[in-house]
Amino acid sequence: VRKSGIQEGLVLCNAMHITASVFINDDESGLHEDYKKWLEGLAPFDASPQRYRHNRTGEDNADAHMKRQIMGREVVIAITKGKLDFGPWEQVFYGEFDGRRPKRVLVKVIGE
């Protein structure tokens, strides 16, 4: 945002990969551990083709796709007076649920 010179606008952050996520929350270690446990309970890692149909295609990362779906693909953040306009404790996080392929994140800064 600083480099763009935008004073009023929006930032779009997108994970750009189907097994990764960008989300906003509190940077608190207990919460991060709670997310890991919660996501693993909802979509446990199991590389076998018995649990997930996706794993019958030669892939073994169906759980990562589901975790990404829950955590979200992207976030949009307001820019006010040249700064990201967060609520108290809010920060942007990148969630990686597979980790085997190179990843990239798209950041678009739009405004005036």
All heavy atoms as an XYZ file, in Angstrom:
900
protein
N       0.844     -1.190      0.000
C       0.000      0.000      0.000
C       0.880      1.242      0.000
O       0.638      2.169     -0.768
C      -0.978     -0.009      1.205
C      -1.702      1.319      1.326
C      -1.974     -1.141      1.080
N       1.897      1.251      0.846
C       2.806      2.396      0.909
C       3.459      2.634     -0.453
O       3.495      3.755     -0.950
C       3.867      2.153      1.983
C       4.736      3.343      2.280
C       5.763      3.080      3.391
N       5.224      2.357      4.533
C       5.665      1.165      4.951
N       6.654      0.574      4.330
N       5.137      0.583      5.994
N       3.950      1.564     -1.064
C       4.628      1.676     -2.351
C       3.682      2.162     -3.455
O       4.096      2.896     -4.344
C       5.212      0.303     -2.725
C       6.063      0.298     -3.957
C       6.660     -1.079     -4.161
C       7.447     -1.168     -5.438
N       8.002     -2.511     -5.658
N       2.406      1.788     -3.374
C       1.440      2.177     -4.406
C       1.066      3.649     -4.335
O       0.656      4.237     -5.335
C       0.168      1.340     -4.279
O      -0.625      1.794     -3.172
N       1.164      4.239     -3.155
C       0.765      5.628     -2.983
C      -0.738      5.828     -2.840
O      -1.209      6.951     -2.701
N      -1.503      4.745     -2.875
C      -2.968      4.837     -2.749
C      -3.320      5.313     -1.337
O      -2.813      4.788     -0.354
C      -3.630      3.466     -3.031
C      -3.338      3.007     -4.456
C      -5.125      3.505     -2.740
C      -3.934      3.845     -5.548
N      -4.202      6.300     -1.268
C      -4.642      6.837      0.025
C      -6.021      6.316      0.433
O      -6.281      6.125      1.613
C      -4.670      8.368     -0.029
C      -3.287      8.976     -0.148
C      -2.422      8.650      1.057
O      -2.767      9.003      2.173
N      -1.315      7.960      0.839
N      -6.898      6.121     -0.538
C      -8.253      5.630     -0.282
C      -8.558      4.561     -1.318
O      -8.472      4.817     -2.521
C      -9.285      6.763     -0.380
C      -9.045      7.908      0.594
C      -9.264      7.523      2.046
O     -10.157      6.695      2.330
O      -8.525      8.041      2.908
N      -8.903      3.352     -0.871
C      -9.178      2.289     -1.829
C      -9.324      0.943     -1.168
O      -9.755      0.839     -0.010
N      -8.896     -0.070     -1.914
C      -9.037     -1.452     -1.459
C      -7.792     -2.251     -1.819
O      -7.138     -1.985     -2.821
C     -10.239     -2.123     -2.133
C     -11.604     -1.518     -1.889
C     -12.635     -2.158     -2.798
C     -11.997     -1.684     -0.427
N      -7.513     -3.260     -1.006
C      -6.484     -4.249     -1.304
C      -7.170     -5.606     -1.391
O      -7.950     -5.973     -0.512
C      -5.409     -4.310     -0.197
C      -4.449     -5.455     -0.455
C      -4.657     -3.018     -0.106
N      -6.864     -6.320     -2.439
C      -7.335     -7.692     -2.606
C      -6.128     -8.597     -2.418
O      -5.097     -8.401     -3.072
C      -7.910     -7.903     -4.007
C      -8.167     -9.367     -4.382
C      -9.519     -9.791     -3.847
C      -8.080     -9.560     -5.872
N      -6.232     -9.565     -1.515
C      -5.196    -10.589     -1.318
C      -5.819    -11.933     -1.637
O      -6.808    -12.322     -1.006
C      -4.681    -10.598      0.110
S      -3.834     -9.104      0.591
N      -5.229    -12.649     -2.586
C      -5.775    -13.914     -3.053
C      -4.696    -14.988     -2.973
O      -3.561    -14.764     -3.405
C      -6.255    -13.738     -4.495
C      -6.907    -14.959     -5.055
O      -6.287    -16.007     -5.138
N      -8.141    -14.830     -5.468
N      -5.056    -16.151     -2.466
C      -4.094    -17.237     -2.272
C      -3.587    -17.834     -3.580
O      -2.521    -18.429     -3.612
C      -4.705    -18.340     -1.410
N      -4.323    -17.727     -4.659
C      -3.901    -18.187     -5.992
C      -3.589    -19.688     -6.067
O      -2.883    -20.129     -6.966
C      -2.683    -17.400     -6.479
C      -2.936    -15.912     -6.655
S      -4.080    -15.547     -7.972
C      -3.102    -15.964     -9.394
N      -4.067    -20.456     -5.123
C      -3.872    -21.905     -5.198
C      -5.008    -22.596     -4.464
O      -5.425    -22.133     -3.400
C      -2.519    -22.312     -4.589
C      -2.055    -23.634     -5.107
N      -2.459    -24.815     -4.545
C      -1.244    -23.957     -6.134
C      -1.901    -25.826     -5.205
N      -1.154    -25.329     -6.167
N      -5.477    -23.671     -4.994
C      -6.694    -24.328     -4.519
C      -6.532    -25.032     -3.163
O      -7.515    -25.438     -2.555
C      -7.215    -25.294     -5.617
C      -8.683    -25.625     -5.406
C      -6.359    -26.540     -5.702
C      -9.600    -24.458     -5.617
N      -5.313    -25.160     -2.664
C      -5.115    -25.785     -1.352
C      -4.491    -24.819     -0.349
O      -3.879    -25.237      0.632
C      -4.248    -27.057     -1.463
O      -2.995    -26.710     -2.039
C      -4.948    -28.128     -2.288
N      -4.652    -23.532     -0.601
C      -4.144    -22.498      0.310
C      -5.236    -21.459      0.524
O      -6.185    -21.363     -0.246
C      -2.904    -21.846     -0.272
N      -5.082    -20.678      1.581
C      -6.105    -19.724      1.964
C      -5.483    -18.413      2.419
O      -4.354    -18.383      2.904
C      -6.923    -20.323      3.117
O      -7.880    -19.420      3.585
N      -6.239    -17.333      2.257
C      -5.911    -16.055      2.866
C      -7.107    -15.680      3.719
O      -8.248    -15.745      3.263
C      -5.628    -14.964      1.810
C      -5.412    -13.621      2.467
C      -4.421    -15.336      0.969
N      -6.845    -15.307      4.966
C      -7.947    -14.971      5.870
C      -7.487    -13.904      6.853
O      -6.302    -13.636      6.989
C      -8.467    -16.210      6.601
C      -7.451    -16.919      7.444
C      -7.359    -16.670      8.801
C      -6.578    -17.845      6.886
C      -6.425    -17.322      9.595
C      -5.642    -18.506      7.662
C      -5.564    -18.241      9.022
N      -8.443    -13.298      7.530
C      -8.159    -12.265      8.526
C      -8.596    -12.770      9.890
O      -9.702    -13.292     10.033
C      -8.905    -10.958      8.188
C      -8.377    -10.374      6.879
C      -8.765     -9.942      9.323
C      -9.126     -9.151      6.401
N      -7.720    -12.624     10.858
C      -8.069    -12.958     12.231
C      -7.015    -12.402     13.175
O      -6.156    -11.617     12.777
C      -8.256    -14.463     12.418
C      -9.349    -14.755     13.422
O      -9.292    -14.305     14.558
N     -10.346    -15.512     12.991
N      -7.065    -12.846     14.402
C      -6.170    -12.418     15.475
C      -4.887    -13.244     15.439
O      -4.926    -14.452     15.218
C      -6.917    -12.641     16.801
C      -6.194    -12.099     18.018
O      -5.077    -11.579     17.891
O      -6.766    -12.208     19.105
N      -3.746    -12.616     15.653
C      -2.470    -13.323     15.712
C      -2.233    -13.789     17.143
O      -1.427    -13.226     17.874
C      -1.332    -12.423     15.235
C      -0.034    -13.194     15.078
O      -0.058    -14.434     15.145
O       1.013    -12.552     14.891
N      -2.920    -14.835     17.515
C      -2.841    -15.374     18.877
C      -2.560    -16.858     18.756
O      -3.281    -17.577     18.067
C      -4.163    -15.091     19.606
C      -4.131    -15.308     21.097
C      -4.297    -16.771     21.460
O      -5.231    -17.415     20.955
O      -3.464    -17.277     22.236
N      -1.506    -17.340     19.379
C      -1.036    -18.717     19.175
C      -2.082    -19.762     19.533
O      -2.207    -20.777     18.850
C       0.253    -18.962     19.956
O       0.030    -18.777     21.342
N      -2.843    -19.538     20.583
C      -3.886    -20.497     20.946
C      -4.940    -20.612     19.866
O      -5.409    -21.707     19.541
N      -5.304    -19.484     19.279
C      -6.285    -19.484     18.192
C      -5.747    -20.239     16.981
O      -6.462    -21.028     16.356
C      -6.649    -18.046     17.809
C      -7.680    -17.878     16.704
C      -9.010    -18.509     17.105
C      -7.859    -16.411     16.380
N      -4.472    -20.035     16.656
C      -3.877    -20.753     15.522
C      -3.899    -22.259     15.761
O      -4.200    -23.034     14.853
C      -2.446    -20.271     15.270
C      -2.390    -18.857     14.789
N      -2.722    -18.472     13.517
C      -2.052    -17.722     15.436
C      -2.584    -17.173     13.396
N      -2.175    -16.686     14.546
N      -3.601    -22.681     16.965
C      -3.663    -24.112     17.287
C      -5.100    -24.621     17.240
O      -5.354    -25.741     16.796
C      -3.041    -24.378     18.664
C      -1.539    -24.206     18.690
C      -0.826    -25.104     17.687
O      -1.158    -26.304     17.582
O       0.074    -24.589     16.985
N      -6.040    -23.803     17.719
C      -7.461    -24.176     17.652
C      -7.907    -24.369     16.210
O      -8.645    -25.316     15.901
C      -8.345    -23.123     18.318
C      -8.193    -23.090     19.825
O      -7.714    -24.076     20.414
O      -8.560    -22.050     20.411
N      -7.471    -23.481     15.307
C      -7.806    -23.627     13.889
C      -7.284    -24.960     13.355
O      -8.003    -25.681     12.664
C      -7.197    -22.501     13.054
C      -8.092    -21.311     12.855
C      -7.595    -20.034     13.001
C      -9.425    -21.450     12.498
C      -8.403    -18.924     12.808
C     -10.244    -20.357     12.303
C      -9.726    -19.097     12.458
O     -10.514    -17.994     12.265
N      -6.030    -25.268     13.644
C      -5.451    -26.529     13.160
C      -6.264    -27.726     13.631
O      -6.596    -28.621     12.846
C      -3.997    -26.664     13.628
C      -3.046    -25.741     12.926
C      -1.640    -25.914     13.472
C      -0.697    -24.880     12.926
N       0.635    -24.981     13.524
N      -6.581    -27.744     14.904
C      -7.342    -28.860     15.470
C      -8.745    -28.924     14.878
O      -9.235    -29.997     14.522
C      -7.411    -28.708     16.996
C      -8.081    -29.864     17.688
C      -8.038    -29.692     19.193
C      -8.733    -30.852     19.878
N      -8.748    -30.697     21.325
N      -9.408    -27.782     14.776
C     -10.767    -27.706     14.241
C     -10.805    -28.168     12.786
O     -11.661    -28.983     12.401
C     -11.255    -26.262     14.380
C     -12.611    -25.980     13.831
C     -13.809    -26.458     14.279
C     -12.912    -25.112     12.736
N     -14.834    -25.928     13.530
C     -14.311    -25.102     12.583
C     -12.136    -24.323     11.893
C     -14.949    -24.351     11.601
C     -12.770    -23.575     10.922
C     -14.160    -23.598     10.784
N      -9.865    -27.656     11.969
C      -9.841    -28.037     10.561
C      -9.529    -29.518     10.387
O     -10.114    -30.184      9.531
C      -8.812    -27.192      9.806
C      -9.205    -25.735      9.584
C      -8.014    -24.935      9.070
C     -10.379    -25.622      8.636
N      -8.627    -30.028     11.204
C      -8.288    -31.455     11.114
C      -9.489    -32.322     11.502
O      -9.701    -33.391     10.950
C      -7.077    -31.772     11.984
C      -6.409    -33.081     11.678
C      -5.921    -33.206     10.231
O      -5.554    -32.208      9.596
O      -5.902    -34.356      9.744
N     -10.300    -31.833     12.445
C     -11.522    -32.552     12.818
C     -12.562    -32.544     11.707
O     -13.266    -33.531     11.486
N     -12.659    -31.426     10.991
C     -13.633    -31.311      9.904
C     -13.201    -32.069      8.656
O     -14.020    -32.694      7.980
C     -13.837    -29.831      9.546
C     -14.542    -28.980     10.580
C     -14.499    -27.514     10.171
C     -15.982    -29.426     10.779
N     -11.919    -32.001      8.335
C     -11.381    -32.639      7.126
C     -10.038    -33.261      7.463
O      -8.979    -32.703      7.173
C     -11.238    -31.615      6.005
N     -10.071    -34.427      8.119
C      -8.811    -35.050      8.530
C      -7.940    -35.466      7.346
O      -8.453    -35.893      6.320
C      -9.246    -36.282      9.321
C     -10.713    -36.369      9.223
C     -11.233    -35.197      8.479
N      -6.617    -35.321      7.529
C      -5.705    -35.803      6.501
C      -5.839    -37.320      6.403
O      -5.804    -38.039      7.402
C      -4.251    -35.447      6.827
C      -3.294    -36.114      5.884
C      -3.156    -35.645      4.592
C      -2.587    -37.225      6.270
C      -2.304    -36.265      3.698
C      -1.719    -37.864      5.386
C      -1.579    -37.378      4.101
N      -6.030    -37.788      5.192
C      -6.083    -39.220      4.911
C      -5.777    -39.364      3.427
O      -6.620    -39.056      2.579
C      -7.456    -39.794      5.236
C      -7.542    -41.298      5.022
O      -6.643    -41.877      4.372
O      -8.520    -41.903      5.489
N      -4.571    -39.786      3.100
C      -4.138    -39.878      1.703
C      -4.761    -41.059      0.968
O      -4.678    -41.132     -0.254
C      -2.617    -39.972      1.648
N      -5.407    -41.949      1.699
C      -5.981    -43.127      1.046
C      -7.211    -42.735      0.222
O      -7.866    -41.740      0.499
C      -6.383    -44.155      2.105
O      -7.561    -43.729      2.775
N      -7.541    -43.546     -0.782
C      -8.716    -43.258     -1.606
C     -10.043    -43.681     -0.952
O     -11.102    -43.430     -1.510
C      -8.458    -44.063     -2.880
C      -7.522    -45.137     -2.487
C      -6.718    -44.605     -1.331
N      -9.990    -44.286      0.223
C     -11.213    -44.752      0.855
C     -12.056    -43.608      1.425
O     -13.271    -43.605      1.301
C     -10.912    -45.758      1.979
C     -10.544    -47.139      1.480
C      -9.173    -47.182      0.827
O      -8.223    -46.576      1.302
N      -9.078    -47.893     -0.288
N     -11.436    -42.619      2.041
C     -12.182    -41.538      2.688
C     -12.698    -40.507      1.682
O     -13.826    -40.055      1.763
C     -11.321    -40.828      3.730
C     -12.083    -39.701      4.440
C     -11.227    -38.945      5.419
N     -10.785    -39.736      6.537
C     -11.421    -39.819      7.710
N     -12.521    -39.152      7.909
N     -10.926    -40.564      8.674
N     -11.839    -40.108      0.739
C     -12.177    -39.022     -0.177
C     -12.128    -39.505     -1.627
O     -11.133    -40.086     -2.055
C     -11.184    -37.864     -0.022
C     -11.103    -37.273      1.359
C      -9.944    -37.411      2.126
C     -12.164    -36.550      1.892
C      -9.854    -36.840      3.391
C     -12.083    -35.983      3.155
C     -10.930    -36.134      3.896
O     -10.835    -35.570      5.144
N     -13.156    -39.213     -2.371
C     -13.192    -39.575     -3.793
C     -12.081    -38.881     -4.582
O     -11.549    -39.439     -5.536
C     -14.550    -39.247     -4.393
C     -15.625    -40.191     -3.964
C     -16.952    -39.794     -4.592
N     -17.943    -40.757     -4.182
C     -18.592    -41.550     -5.020
N     -18.392    -41.459     -6.308
N     -19.467    -42.415     -4.554
N     -11.775    -37.638     -4.206
C     -10.714    -36.894     -4.905
C      -9.409    -37.682     -4.916
O      -8.661    -37.647     -5.904
C     -10.505    -35.535     -4.228
C      -9.364    -34.748     -4.789
N      -9.376    -34.216     -6.061
C      -8.169    -34.396     -4.247
C      -8.246    -33.576     -6.276
N      -7.490    -33.662     -5.189
N      -9.150    -38.410     -3.858
C      -7.904    -39.177     -3.759
C      -7.905    -40.401     -4.669
O      -6.875    -41.057     -4.802
C      -7.634    -39.576     -2.317
C      -7.297    -38.386     -1.446
O      -7.114    -37.274     -1.933
N      -7.228    -38.602     -0.153
N      -9.022    -40.679     -5.302
C      -9.077    -41.786     -6.267
C      -8.593    -41.350     -7.644
O      -8.522    -42.161     -8.552
C     -10.507    -42.322     -6.367
C     -10.992    -42.916     -5.067
C     -12.433    -43.353     -5.137
N     -12.922    -43.589     -3.787
C     -14.184    -43.674     -3.471
N     -15.128    -43.577     -4.388
N     -14.535    -43.883     -2.212
N      -8.291    -40.064     -7.797
C      -7.846    -39.524     -9.098
C      -6.328    -39.527     -9.220
O      -5.794    -39.021    -10.200
C      -8.339    -38.078     -9.272
O      -7.669    -37.243     -8.315
C      -9.836    -37.968     -9.102
N      -5.640    -40.055     -8.216
C      -4.188    -40.029     -8.210
C      -3.637    -38.958     -7.285
O      -2.441    -38.903     -7.037
N      -4.482    -38.094     -6.787
C      -4.095    -37.071     -5.810
C      -4.251    -37.650     -4.401
O      -4.868    -38.691     -4.219
C      -4.992    -35.839     -5.945
C      -4.842    -35.104     -7.252
C      -3.581    -34.260     -7.316
O      -3.031    -33.919     -6.253
O      -3.150    -33.949     -8.432
N      -3.705    -36.962     -3.420
C      -3.863    -37.420     -2.031
C      -4.096    -36.249     -1.082
O      -3.802    -36.331      0.095
C      -2.646    -38.234     -1.594
C      -1.369    -37.408     -1.586
O      -1.406    -36.214     -1.951
O      -0.331    -37.961     -1.207
N      -4.656    -35.154     -1.617
C      -4.771    -33.940     -0.819
C      -6.202    -33.408     -0.715
O      -6.413    -32.200     -0.590
C      -3.851    -32.864     -1.388
C      -4.229    -32.467     -2.807
O      -5.079    -33.089     -3.441
N      -3.585    -31.438     -3.315
N      -7.173    -34.275     -0.746
C      -8.579    -33.842     -0.673
C      -8.833    -33.011      0.577
O      -9.564    -32.019      0.530
C      -9.504    -35.050     -0.705
N      -8.221    -33.392      1.690
C      -8.430    -32.631      2.924
C      -7.975    -31.185      2.772
O      -8.617    -30.265      3.280
C      -7.701    -33.282      4.093
C      -6.190    -33.206      3.960
O      -5.643    -33.769      2.982
O      -5.562    -32.559      4.818
N      -6.881    -30.948      2.045
C      -6.371    -29.591      1.853
C      -7.356    -28.735      1.056
O      -7.545    -27.558      1.351
C      -5.015    -29.636      1.148
N      -8.002    -29.334      0.074
C      -9.018    -28.613     -0.699
C     -10.183    -28.195      0.197
O     -10.693    -27.076      0.099
C      -9.546    -29.488     -1.835
C      -8.575    -29.692     -2.941
N      -8.483    -28.839     -4.005
C      -7.663    -30.678     -3.151
C      -7.543    -29.283     -4.844
N      -7.036    -30.391     -4.341
N     -10.605    -29.089      1.061
C     -11.733    -28.795      1.950
C     -11.377    -27.747      2.998
O     -12.181    -26.865      3.298
C     -12.215    -30.079      2.599
C     -12.819    -31.020      1.597
S     -13.376    -32.522      2.371
C     -13.838    -33.441      0.919
N     -10.177    -27.827      3.527
C      -9.731    -26.835      4.516
C      -9.682    -25.446      3.878
O     -10.095    -24.457      4.490
C      -8.371    -27.239      5.086
C      -8.474    -28.459      5.988
C      -7.128    -29.050      6.327
C      -7.310    -30.267      7.208
N      -6.197    -31.190      7.182
N      -9.208    -25.372      2.661
C      -9.165    -24.092      1.952
C     -10.574    -23.551      1.744
O     -10.828    -22.356      1.883
C      -8.470    -24.283      0.620
C      -8.230    -23.031     -0.192
C      -9.436    -22.525     -0.947
N      -9.074    -21.422     -1.789
C      -9.141    -21.444     -3.114
N      -9.576    -22.500     -3.733
N      -8.805    -20.389     -3.808
N     -11.507    -24.425      1.403
C     -12.881    -23.986      1.162
C     -13.475    -23.344      2.420
O     -14.168    -22.341      2.343
C     -13.742    -25.172      0.717
C     -15.067    -24.774      0.151
C     -14.923    -24.040     -1.173
O     -13.993    -24.256     -1.927
N     -15.861    -23.156     -1.444
N     -13.159    -23.919      3.560
C     -13.665    -23.395      4.832
C     -13.015    -22.063      5.182
O     -13.670    -21.120      5.620
C     -13.419    -24.418      5.960
C     -14.296    -25.653      5.740
C     -13.678    -23.801      7.330
C     -13.882    -26.841      6.553
N     -11.703    -21.954      4.985
C     -10.959    -20.767      5.415
C     -11.029    -19.620      4.408
O     -10.756    -18.479      4.761
C      -9.502    -21.125      5.691
C      -9.325    -22.096      6.851
S     -10.067    -21.514      8.388
C      -8.947    -20.189      8.800
N     -11.356    -19.909      3.180
C     -11.551    -18.846      2.209
C     -10.400    -18.646      1.253
O      -9.255    -18.986      1.533
N     -10.724    -18.059      0.151
C      -9.813    -17.883     -0.966
C      -9.087    -16.561     -0.928
O      -7.943    -16.443     -1.359
C     -10.663    -17.991     -2.220
C     -10.058    -17.557     -3.478
C     -11.077    -17.771     -4.611
N     -10.394    -17.786     -5.860
C     -10.412    -16.782     -6.714
N     -11.099    -15.695     -6.460
N      -9.736    -16.873     -7.827
N      -9.769    -15.520     -0.451
C      -9.208    -14.177     -0.532
C      -9.836    -13.268      0.501
O     -10.860    -13.605      1.103
C      -9.443    -13.583     -1.921
C     -10.917    -13.432     -2.253
C     -11.165    -13.229     -3.730
O     -10.229    -13.379     -4.543
O     -12.300    -12.936     -4.091
N      -9.210    -12.115      0.684
C      -9.753    -11.076      1.552
C      -9.643     -9.739      0.828
O      -8.783     -9.550     -0.025
C      -9.046    -11.005      2.926
C      -9.256    -12.288      3.704
C      -7.577    -10.686      2.777
N     -10.535     -8.840      1.200
C     -10.501     -7.466      0.718
C     -10.402     -6.573      1.947
O     -11.159     -6.738      2.906
C     -11.766     -7.118     -0.099
C     -11.763     -5.659     -0.506
C     -11.866     -8.026     -1.321
N      -9.461     -5.639      1.917
C      -9.218     -4.761      3.058
C      -9.291     -3.314      2.578
O      -8.699     -2.965      1.554
C      -7.828     -5.027      3.672
C      -7.664     -6.507      3.986
C      -7.610     -4.171      4.918
C      -6.306     -7.026      3.698
N      -9.990     -2.493      3.324
C     -10.074     -1.069      2.994
C      -8.736     -0.384      3.259
O      -8.009     -0.749      4.181
C     -11.164     -0.413      3.825
N      -8.458      0.601      2.424
C      -7.317      1.495      2.645
C      -7.906      2.850      3.028
O      -8.735      3.401      2.304
C      -6.461      1.660      1.375
C      -5.937      0.321      0.895
C      -5.324      2.657      1.625
C      -5.316      0.375     -0.494
N      -7.488      3.356      4.155
C      -7.939      4.663      4.630
C      -6.710      5.471      5.025
O      -5.882      4.998      5.811
C      -8.878      4.506      5.841
O      -9.973      3.652      5.470
C      -9.427      5.843      6.302
N      -6.593      6.642      4.442
C      -5.461      7.538      4.718
C      -4.119      6.832      4.506
O      -3.180      6.974      5.291
C      -5.553      8.118      6.121
C      -6.793      8.976      6.318
C      -6.885      9.514      7.718
C      -8.185     10.300      7.867
N      -8.433     10.718      9.240
N      -4.061      6.007      3.467
C      -2.813      5.365      3.086
C      -2.424      4.140      3.888
O      -1.323      3.620      3.728
N      -3.325      3.662      4.748
C      -3.012      2.485      5.577
C      -4.140      1.462      5.502
O      -5.296      1.822      5.295
C      -2.822      2.911      7.035
C      -1.622      3.793      7.246
C      -1.445      4.109      8.708
C      -0.221      4.997      8.897
N       0.008      5.327     10.285
N      -3.768      0.194      5.718
C      -4.796     -0.848      5.808
C      -5.687     -0.546      6.996
O      -5.200     -0.272      8.094
C      -4.144     -2.224      5.960
C      -3.311     -2.691      4.763
C      -2.634     -4.009      5.089
C      -4.150     -2.808      3.517
N      -6.978     -0.600      6.776
C      -7.953     -0.206      7.789
C      -8.508     -1.456      8.478
O      -9.549     -1.981      8.102
C      -9.074      0.599      7.136
C      -9.793      1.496      8.116
O      -9.580      1.339      9.337
O     -10.571      2.341      7.655
N      -7.781     -1.908      9.486
C      -8.161     -3.094     10.244
C      -8.902     -2.718     11.518
O      -8.687     -1.644     12.071
C      -6.919     -3.887     10.683
C      -6.236     -4.620      9.575
C      -4.901     -4.372      9.287
C      -6.899     -5.572      8.842
C      -4.249     -5.057      8.293
C      -6.260     -6.268      7.837
C      -4.930     -6.013      7.563
N      -9.721     -3.650     12.007
C     -10.274     -3.536     13.340
C      -9.206     -3.944     14.340
O      -8.132     -4.434     13.966
N      -9.498     -3.757     15.623
C      -8.521     -4.162     16.650
C      -8.148     -5.638     16.485
O      -9.011     -6.473     16.294
C      -9.268     -3.931     17.960
C     -10.354     -2.970     17.622
C     -10.722     -3.217     16.190
N      -6.875     -5.915     16.512
C      -6.290     -7.258     16.481
C      -6.315     -7.933     15.118
O      -5.763     -9.009     14.956
C      -6.944     -8.187     17.519
C      -7.076     -7.561     18.856
C      -8.250     -7.231     19.493
C      -6.032     -7.152     19.734
N      -7.994     -6.640     20.691
C      -6.628     -6.573     20.884
C      -4.648     -7.182     19.659
C      -5.898     -6.068     21.922
C      -3.915     -6.673     20.707
C      -4.545     -6.135     21.820
N      -6.953     -7.333     14.118
C      -7.036     -7.993     12.819
C      -5.702     -7.949     12.078
O      -5.015     -6.933     12.076
C      -8.104     -7.338     11.943
C      -9.501     -7.657     12.359
C     -10.526     -7.125     11.378
O     -10.279     -6.098     10.716
O     -11.593     -7.742     11.279
N      -5.389     -9.089     11.449
C      -4.216     -9.218     10.588
C      -4.554    -10.170      9.458
O      -5.469    -10.980      9.570
C      -3.022     -9.763     11.367
C      -2.508     -8.811     12.420
C      -1.242     -9.333     13.055
O      -0.370     -9.882     12.383
N      -1.121     -9.167     14.359
N      -3.787    -10.107      8.394
C      -3.964    -11.010      7.260
C      -3.038    -12.208      7.453
O      -1.869    -12.055      7.806
C      -3.631    -10.316      5.923
C      -3.730    -11.296      4.761
C      -4.549     -9.133      5.694
N      -3.581    -13.402      7.182
C      -2.813    -14.639      7.294
C      -2.925    -15.455      6.023
O      -3.945    -15.418      5.341
C      -3.308    -15.490      8.471
C      -3.073    -14.842      9.784
C      -4.061    -14.058     10.360
C      -1.861    -14.983     10.432
C      -3.839    -13.437     11.576
C      -1.634    -14.353     11.637
C      -2.630    -13.587     12.207
N      -1.867    -16.186      5.746
C      -1.834    -17.145      4.649
C      -1.878    -18.537      5.266
O      -1.057    -18.860      6.128
C      -0.541    -16.957      3.849
C      -0.329    -17.988      2.770
C      -0.910    -17.823      1.523
C       0.448    -19.108      3.000
C      -0.716    -18.761      0.528
C       0.650    -20.051      2.010
C       0.063    -19.876      0.781
O       0.257    -20.809     -0.204
N      -2.840    -19.332      4.859
C      -2.958    -20.710      5.348
C      -2.532    -21.688      4.272
O      -3.041    -21.643      3.151
N      -1.602    -22.545      4.602
C      -1.092    -23.549      3.671
C      -1.543    -24.927      4.154
O      -1.205    -25.327      5.258
C       0.431    -23.479      3.618
C       1.067    -24.543      2.786
C       0.580    -24.517      1.350
O       0.780    -23.508      0.659
O      -0.016    -25.535      0.928
N      -2.295    -25.646      3.319
C      -2.867    -26.918      3.747
C      -2.307    -28.122      3.002
O      -2.666    -29.252      3.300
C      -4.395    -26.864      3.605
C      -4.991    -25.658      4.279
C      -5.635    -24.688      3.550
C      -4.848    -25.486      5.650
C      -6.158    -23.566      4.174
C      -5.369    -24.371      6.276
C      -6.028    -23.408      5.539
N      -1.422    -27.900      2.037
C      -0.830    -28.990      1.271
C       0.685    -28.895      1.310
O       1.362    -29.811      1.744
C      -1.349    -28.960     -0.162
C      -0.908    -30.146     -1.001
O      -0.371    -31.116     -0.445
O      -1.106    -30.111     -2.221
N       1.246    -27.817      0.843
C       2.659    -27.532      1.009
C       3.621    -28.184      0.063
O       4.822    -28.041      0.205
N       3.142    -28.888     -0.931
C       4.075    -29.608     -1.791
C       4.418    -28.883     -3.077
O       5.345    -29.267     -3.760
C       3.514    -30.988     -2.120
C       3.481    -31.870     -0.895
C       2.886    -33.188     -1.200
N       1.478    -32.953     -1.471
C       0.676    -33.826     -1.992
N       1.118    -35.002     -2.317
N      -0.586    -33.553     -2.192
N       3.665    -27.870     -3.433
C       3.907    -27.177     -4.688
C       4.282    -25.723     -4.417
O       3.846    -25.153     -3.425
C       2.645    -27.225     -5.544
C       2.262    -28.642     -5.940
C       0.868    -28.663     -6.564
N       0.464    -29.999     -6.895
C      -0.212    -30.806     -6.078
N      -0.556    -30.411     -4.881
N      -0.550    -32.022     -6.462
N       5.032    -25.121     -5.314
C       5.304    -23.677     -5.149
C       3.987    -22.897     -5.185
O       3.086    -23.241     -5.954
C       6.170    -23.332     -6.363
C       6.694    -24.639     -6.865
C       5.687    -25.686     -6.478
N       3.894    -21.878     -4.373
C       2.666    -21.086     -4.304
C       2.988    -19.624     -4.544
O       4.121    -19.182     -4.433
C       2.022    -21.230     -2.913
C       1.721    -22.653     -2.491
C       0.530    -23.216     -3.197
C       0.220    -24.663     -2.949
N       0.299    -25.261     -1.724
N       1.949    -18.861     -4.849
C       2.093    -17.422     -4.990
C       0.838    -16.776     -4.428
O      -0.212    -17.405     -4.316
C       2.322    -17.025     -6.435
C       1.200    -17.418     -7.357
C       1.583    -17.237     -8.821
N       0.530    -17.749     -9.669
C      -0.085    -17.023    -10.600
N       0.263    -15.779    -10.804
N      -1.020    -17.558    -11.329
N       0.955    -15.533     -4.081
C      -0.166    -14.754     -3.574
C      -0.329    -13.536     -4.467
O       0.658    -12.877     -4.806
C       0.069    -14.303     -2.108
C      -1.041    -13.386     -1.643
C       0.181    -15.514     -1.202
N      -1.548    -13.259     -4.869
C      -1.848    -12.073     -5.667
C      -2.282    -10.962     -4.737
O      -3.147    -11.165     -3.875
C      -2.982    -12.387     -6.653
C      -3.538    -11.193     -7.428
C      -2.498    -10.674     -8.424
C      -4.823    -11.572     -8.114
N      -1.670     -9.791     -4.874
C      -2.059     -8.607     -4.105
C      -2.365     -7.497     -5.118
O      -1.502     -7.126     -5.906
C      -0.951     -8.149     -3.142
C      -1.365     -6.882     -2.412
C      -0.609     -9.268     -2.164
N      -3.606     -7.003     -5.113
C      -4.025     -5.907     -5.979
C      -4.410     -4.732     -5.118
O      -5.218     -4.860     -4.198
C      -5.241     -6.313     -6.816
C      -4.945     -7.325     -7.870
C      -4.880     -6.660     -9.203
C      -4.690     -7.715    -10.274
N      -4.661     -7.127    -11.569
N      -3.831     -3.581     -5.413
C      -4.137     -2.352     -4.690
C      -4.885     -1.445     -5.653
O      -4.361     -1.116     -6.730
C      -2.848     -1.682     -4.177
C      -3.173     -0.436     -3.375
C      -2.031     -2.663     -3.341
N      -6.099     -1.059     -5.273
C      -6.971     -0.286     -6.165
C      -7.455      0.957     -5.413
O      -7.877      0.858     -4.266
C      -8.186     -1.128     -6.589
C      -7.716     -2.433     -7.231
C      -9.099     -0.341     -7.507
C      -8.794     -3.497     -7.317
N      -7.399      2.084     -6.040
C      -7.906      3.287     -5.399
C      -7.270      4.545     -5.948
O      -6.732      4.567     -7.057
N      -7.308      5.576     -5.129
C      -6.735      6.860     -5.559
C      -5.919      7.489     -4.456
O      -6.027      7.168     -3.304
C      -7.839      7.810     -5.993
C      -8.973      7.912     -5.003
C     -10.164      8.674     -5.579
O     -10.562      8.383     -6.718
O     -10.645      9.565     -4.865
